[in-house]
């Protein structure tokens, strides 16, 4: 995940400072990696009531963190825009049309 230049970067260990096996076994990185989509959805009222929550799964954690007051469990507004403005359906229709034309 891309957290370069964001406050969370200071919490994450570097392989230059700590062996990778230690980072994987016991570090803030492990905590963040274990966060589930369900936890993120439950954290956000907007996600809990969204008809796209099973497809979107609360979006990208790095984007959410960057966009939503550095809340790792926050809302990925780019995903919201994509789904709520009909781009999911448009993309799906386009793929179906392309598949139909190629068969």
Secondary structure, 3 states (H helix, E strand, C coil): CCCCCCHHHHHCCCCCCCCHHHHHHCCHHHHHHCCCHHHHHHHCHHHHCCCCHHHHCCCCHHHHHHHCCCCCCCCCHHHHHHHHCCHHHHHHHHHHHHHHHHC
